[in-house]
């Protein structure tokens, strides 16, 4: 006979059961009063929420997939010069992050030993930069330069990226987790490439899936450059012959898709990426020889659309808004970026040099560095550069101090990808673009946590 004193009652288990019963009861009440689509969404949200609470790794897999396959929703009008008069754009992964984040907060509240924000080398620069964005935006709202709702949503978007970083960092415990995450990311990349390649026969520039009526080829280009760097890093240092063959196939698909984006900013980022790969790699000759061969063959094998796009910078018919540099007439798109840099540095930044105009308080800029400078001033720009330097230094430290082939390949690819992102940001808002930054911060968390994982005796064993 079992006595009451022999039963070990776990208060956390009871709490979880009460929450599940309560949610089920409320769902039963409201599910009959909403449409089928809404009911499906509520049920899916509940399943993801419970799964996230019980197993955070499952939620992170869902998040990896949603990064590139999330549809966008325009939910209302939004004001602000930086928004270009568009509506508030929400993506499925925005909602997913809220669901997963709430489950994560609830879990850390119950299991206090987990901690909300794990201590990492990036905590301070992240906190200071994000605080600068908030303060600059609040000042902009009070001075009438920023529309409150617009600024709130844009700053919240920045916070989402850091939440991804902390969620992944908190969850990583062993090498096998990293292997599984990387495999899923590479599979997602392959599917994205196949979708892009299927768009080529239709003509025009390819873009990522679910980007609405007007795609963003430059966004897809930035994402592909980042993933190409990771795959090349793994190809150089990790895997059996079969695995290296699979990596080489994925490289081919990425390159074809990248060319089809016709994104000049992404193509320019290839240069710094390859230079970083050569500089940091211990097998330089393996990179240099094939690279020279490809450069020599490129005039004969590249599609005409790619060559025309590359030359378009200097061959566009004369139009209003073009500028001349050294006797060469620059196309309107590149001219607009150069003009925006000039206006920010020589005129508009000077009017509010300390805290800037606030996030979205200045008109739209398709260049990351002048945008950070004019929106958050010298304070925010200094913290932004500090954050980038901290990311680079820690990635370099990890690369130089790891002997594991997988970790070495990831770090090498990440360093090359980081160099590419720095270059890509000259002509794009790279560090605030969702489809680039979500994978970037996911990978950043992996790189930052590698020394901790390697220091674990279980990993060494």
C-alpha positions in Angstrom: 0.0 0.0 0.0 1.4 3.4 -1.0 1.3 6.0 1.8 0.9 9.7 1.2 4.3 10.5 2.6 6.0 8.2 0.0 4.6 10.4 -2.8 7.1 13.0 -4.0 5.1 16.0 -5.1 6.9 18.2 -7.6 5.4 21.8 -7.4 6.8 22.6 -10.8 5.0 19.7 -12.4 1.8 20.6 -10.6 2.2 24.2 -11.9 2.7 23.0 -15.4 -0.4 20.8 -15.3 -2.5 23.7 -13.9 -1.2 25.9 -16.8 -2.0 23.3 -19.4 -5.5 22.6 -18.0 -6.2 26.4 -17.8 -5.1 26.9 -21.4 -7.1 24.0 -22.6 -10.2 25.3 -20.8 -9.8 28.8 -22.2 -9.2 27.4 -25.7 -12.3 25.3 -25.5 -14.3 28.5 -24.7 -13.0 30.7 -27.4 -12.3 28.2 -30.2 -16.0 28.0 -31.2 -16.3 31.8 -31.4 -13.5 32.4 -34.0 -12.9 31.6 -37.7 -11.2 28.3 -38.8 -8.0 30.2 -39.7 -7.8 31.9 -36.4 -8.6 28.7 -34.5 -5.8 26.9 -36.4 -3.3 29.7 -35.6 -4.3 29.6 -31.9 -3.8 25.9 -31.7 -0.5 26.1 -33.5 0.7 28.8 -31.2 -0.3 26.7 -28.1 1.5 23.7 -29.5 4.6 25.7 -30.2 4.4 27.4 -26.8 4.1 24.1 -24.9 6.8 22.5 -27.0 9.1 25.4 -26.3 8.5 25.1 -22.6 9.2 21.4 -22.5 12.0 21.4 -25.1 13.7 24.6 -26.1 15.7 22.9 -28.8 12.6 22.0 -30.8 11.6 25.6 -30.7 15.0 26.7 -32.0 14.6 24.3 -35.0 11.3 25.8 -35.8 12.9 29.3 -35.5 15.7 28.3 -37.9 13.2 27.2 -40.5 11.0 30.3 -40.0 13.9 32.7 -40.5 13.7 32.3 -44.3 10.2 30.9 -44.8 8.1 33.3 -42.8 5.3 35.1 -44.7 4.9 38.9 -44.2 1.7 40.6 -43.1 0.9 44.3 -43.4 -1.2 45.0 -40.3 -1.6 48.8 -40.5 -0.3 52.1 -41.6 2.8 53.4 -40.1 4.2 57.0 -40.1 7.8 58.1 -40.2 10.3 59.2 -42.8 12.4 56.0 -42.5 9.4 53.8 -43.2 8.8 55.1 -46.7 5.0 55.3 -46.0 4.7 51.5 -45.7 2.5 49.6 -43.3 3.7 47.8 -40.2 5.3 44.7 -41.6 5.1 41.6 -39.3 6.5 38.2 -40.1 5.5 34.8 -38.8 8.8 34.5 -37.0 8.1 37.8 -35.1 5.0 36.1 -33.7 7.0 32.9 -33.2 9.7 34.8 -31.3 7.1 36.2 -28.9 5.6 32.8 -28.3 9.0 31.1 -27.8 10.3 34.1 -25.8 7.3 34.0 -23.4 7.8 30.3 -22.9 11.5 30.8 -22.3 10.7 33.6 -19.7 8.2 31.4 -18.0 10.6 28.5 -17.9 13.4 30.6 -16.4 10.9 32.0 -13.8 10.1 28.5 -12.7 13.7 27.1 -13.0 15.7 30.0 -11.6 18.9 28.1 -12.0 18.6 28.5 -15.8 19.1 32.3 -15.7 17.4 34.8 -18.0 20.5 36.2 -19.7 23.6 34.1 -19.7 26.8 36.0 -19.1 28.7 36.2 -22.3 31.5 38.6 -23.7 28.8 40.4 -25.7 26.4 41.3 -22.9 27.8 44.7 -22.2 28.2 46.0 -25.8 24.7 44.7 -26.6 23.2 46.4 -23.6 24.9 49.7 -24.2 24.0 49.8 -27.9 20.4 48.8 -27.4 20.1 51.4 -24.6 21.5 54.1 -26.9 18.9 53.2 -29.5 16.1 53.5 -26.9 17.4 56.8 -25.5 17.9 58.4 -28.9 14.5 57.3 -30.0 12.8 58.6 -26.8 14.5 61.9 -27.3 13.4 61.9 -30.9 9.8 61.3 -29.9 9.9 64.2 -27.3 11.4 66.5 -29.9 8.9 65.5 -32.5 11.4 63.9 -34.9 10.2 60.3 -34.4 6.6 59.0 -34.6 6.3 56.9 -31.4 4.7 53.8 -32.8 7.1 53.6 -35.7 10.2 54.0 -33.5 8.8 51.5 -31.0 8.4 48.8 -33.7 11.8 49.4 -35.2 13.6 49.3 -31.9 11.7 46.2 -30.9 12.9 44.5 -34.1 16.5 45.2 -33.0 15.7 43.6 -29.6 14.4 40.5 -31.3 17.9 39.8 -32.8 19.5 39.9 -29.4 16.8 37.7 -27.9 17.7 35.1 -30.5 21.4 35.4 -29.4 20.6 34.9 -25.7 18.1 32.1 -26.3 20.7 30.1 -28.3 23.5 30.9 -25.9 21.4 29.8 -22.9 20.5 26.5 -24.6 23.8 25.3 -26.0 25.4 22.7 -23.8 27.2 20.2 -26.1 28.8 19.8 -29.5 26.0 17.5 -30.8 23.5 20.4 -30.5 25.7 22.6 -32.7 26.0 19.8 -35.3 22.2 19.4 -35.4 21.6 23.2 -35.7 24.1 23.6 -38.5 22.6 20.7 -40.4 19.1 22.3 -40.2 20.6 25.6 -41.3 22.3 24.1 -44.3 19.1 22.2 -45.3 17.2 25.5 -45.1 19.8 27.2 -47.2 19.6 24.4 -49.9 15.8 24.7 -50.1 16.1 28.5 -50.4 18.6 28.1 -53.2 16.4 25.7 -55.1 13.5 28.1 -54.8 15.7 30.9 -56.1 16.9 28.8 -59.0 13.4 27.9 -60.0 12.7 31.6 -60.3 15.5 32.2 -62.9 13.5 31.1 -66.0 10.9 33.7 -65.3 13.4 36.4 -65.8 14.3 39.3 -63.5 16.1 39.1 -60.1 15.5 36.3 -57.7 14.6 36.8 -54.1 13.8 34.8 -50.9 10.5 33.1 -50.5 7.4 34.9 -49.0 8.7 38.5 -49.6 5.5 39.9 -50.9 4.8 41.4 -54.3 8.2 43.2 -54.4 11.1 41.0 -53.5 14.4 42.0 -51.9 17.2 40.5 -54.0 19.8 42.3 -52.0 18.5 40.7 -48.8 18.7 37.2 -50.3 22.2 38.1 -51.5 23.4 39.1 -48.0 22.0 35.8 -46.6 23.6 33.7 -49.3 27.0 35.4 -48.8 26.8 34.6 -45.0 25.9 31.0 -45.6 28.5 30.6 -48.4 31.1 31.7 -45.9 30.0 29.0 -43.4 29.9 26.3 -46.0 33.4 27.2 -47.4 34.8 27.2 -43.8 33.4 23.7 -43.2 34.6 22.5 -46.6 38.2 23.5 -45.8 38.4 22.0 -42.4 35.7 19.5 -41.5 34.1 16.3 -42.7 34.6 13.1 -44.6 35.0 13.0 -48.4 31.3 12.4 -48.7 30.5 15.3 -46.5 32.9 17.6 -48.4 31.2 16.5 -51.6 27.9 17.6 -50.2 29.4 20.9 -49.1 30.8 21.5 -52.6 27.3 20.8 -54.1 25.8 23.3 -51.8 28.5 25.9 -52.7 27.5 25.4 -56.3 23.8 26.0 -55.6 24.6 29.1 -53.5 26.8 30.6 -56.1 24.2 30.1 -58.9 21.5 31.7 -56.7 23.8 34.5 -55.6 24.6 35.4 -59.3 20.8 35.4 -60.1 20.1 38.0 -57.4 22.0 40.5 -59.5 22.9 42.2 -56.2 26.0 44.3 -56.7 26.4 44.9 -52.9 26.4 41.2 -52.4 28.9 40.6 -55.2 31.2 43.3 -53.8 31.0 41.5 -50.4 32.5 38.4 -52.0 35.9 40.2 -52.2 36.4 40.8 -48.5 34.9 37.4 -47.7 37.4 35.6 -49.9 40.3 37.7 -48.6 39.4 36.9 -45.0 39.1 33.3 -45.9 42.5 33.3 -47.4 44.1 35.3 -44.6 42.7 33.2 -41.7 42.8 29.8 -43.4 45.7 27.4 -42.8 45.2 26.0 -46.3 45.7 29.1 -48.4 46.8 27.3 -51.6 43.6 25.3 -51.7 41.6 28.6 -51.9 43.9 30.6 -54.1 44.4 28.2 -57.0 40.7 27.5 -57.7 40.0 31.2 -57.2 42.5 32.2 -59.8 41.1 29.6 -62.2 37.5 30.9 -61.7 38.5 34.5 -62.2 40.2 33.6 -65.5 37.2 31.6 -66.7 34.5 34.0 -65.4 34.4 36.2 -68.6 33.5 33.1 -70.6 31.1 31.3 -68.3 29.2 34.1 -66.5 25.7 34.7 -67.9 25.3 37.9 -69.9 22.7 39.3 -67.4 25.4 39.1 -64.7 28.0 40.9 -66.8 25.5 43.5 -67.8 24.5 44.1 -64.2 28.1 44.5 -63.1 28.8 47.0 -65.9 25.6 48.8 -65.3 27.2 50.9 -62.6 29.1 52.8 -65.3 27.0 52.2 -68.4 23.5 53.3 -67.4 22.1 55.8 -69.9 22.2 59.4 -68.7 19.5 60.2 -66.1 18.8 62.8 -63.5 20.5 62.1 -60.2 23.6 60.5 -61.5 27.0 61.8 -60.2 30.4 61.7 -61.8 33.6 60.4 -60.1 36.9 60.6 -61.9 35.2 61.1 -65.2 32.9 58.1 -64.8 29.2 58.5 -64.6 27.7 56.4 -61.7 24.2 54.9 -62.0 21.3 56.4 -60.1 21.2 53.6 -57.4 24.9 53.9 -56.5 24.7 57.7 -56.8 21.9 57.8 -54.3 23.9 55.8 -51.8 27.0 58.0 -52.3 24.8 61.2 -51.9 23.2 59.9 -48.7 26.7 59.3 -47.2 27.7 62.8 -48.2 24.5 64.4 -46.8 24.8 62.6 -43.5 28.5 63.3 -42.9 28.5 66.9 -44.0 25.1 68.3 -43.0 22.4 66.2 -41.3 24.5 64.4 -38.7 25.9 67.7 -37.4 22.5 69.0 -36.4 22.1 66.3 -33.7 25.6 64.9 -33.2 25.3 63.3 -29.8 22.2 61.2 -29.8 21.1 61.7 -33.5 17.6 62.0 -34.8 16.3 58.8 -33.2 15.6 55.5 -34.8 13.3 56.2 -37.8 13.7 60.0 -37.2 15.7 60.5 -40.4 14.6 59.6 -43.9 15.2 56.2 -45.3 18.9 55.3 -45.9 20.0 52.1 -47.7 23.4 52.1 -46.0 24.0 50.9 -42.5 26.8 53.1 -41.1 25.4 56.5 -42.0 22.0 55.3 -40.8 23.4 54.3 -37.4 25.3 57.6 -37.1 22.5 59.9 -38.1 19.8 58.0 -36.0 21.8 57.4 -32.8 24.6 60.0 -33.0 28.2 59.5 -31.9 27.0 57.7 -28.7 25.1 55.0 -30.6 27.7 54.8 -33.4 30.5 54.2 -30.9 28.6 51.4 -29.1 27.7 49.9 -32.5 31.3 49.8 -33.5 32.2 48.4 -30.0 29.7 45.6 -30.5 31.1 44.7 -34.0 34.7 44.8 -32.6 33.7 42.5 -29.7 32.0 40.1 -32.0 35.1 39.9 -34.2 37.6 39.6 -31.4 35.8 36.8 -29.7 35.3 34.9 -33.0 39.0 35.3 -33.7 39.9 34.1 -30.2 37.7 31.0 -30.6 39.2 30.2 -34.0 42.8 30.5 -32.7 42.1 28.4 -29.6 40.1 25.5 -30.9 41.4 22.2 -32.2 38.1 20.7 -33.1 37.6 20.5 -37.0 33.9 21.4 -36.8 34.5 24.4 -34.5 37.5 25.5 -36.6 35.5 25.4 -39.8 32.5 27.2 -38.3 34.8 30.0 -36.9 36.7 30.3 -40.1 33.5 30.6 -42.1 32.1 33.0 -39.5 35.1 35.3 -39.7 34.8 35.4 -43.5 31.1 36.0 -43.3 31.6 38.7 -40.8 34.0 40.5 -43.2 31.4 40.1 -45.9 28.6 41.6 -43.7 30.9 44.6 -42.9 31.3 45.2 -46.7 27.7 44.5 -47.5 26.6 47.1 -45.0 28.2 49.9 -47.0 25.4 49.7 -49.5 22.6 48.1 -47.4 21.0 48.1 -44.0 22.6 44.7 -43.4 22.6 44.7 -39.6 18.9 45.4 -39.3 17.6 43.1 -42.2 15.6 40.3 -40.7 16.6 37.5 -43.0 20.3 38.2 -42.6 20.4 39.1 -38.9 18.4 36.3 -37.5 20.9 33.6 -38.9 23.8 35.9 -38.1 23.0 36.2 -34.4 22.1 32.5 -34.2 25.6 31.7 -35.6 27.1 34.4 -33.3 25.7 32.6 -30.2 27.2 29.3 -31.4 30.7 30.9 -32.0 30.6 32.7 -28.6 29.6 29.5 -26.7 32.3 27.2 -28.3 35.0 27.9 -25.7 32.5 27.2 -22.9 31.4 23.9 -24.5 35.1 22.9 -25.1 35.9 23.6 -21.5 33.2 21.2 -20.3 34.9 17.9 -19.3 32.0 15.9 -20.9 32.8 17.5 -24.3 36.5 16.7 -24.0 35.6 13.1 -23.1 
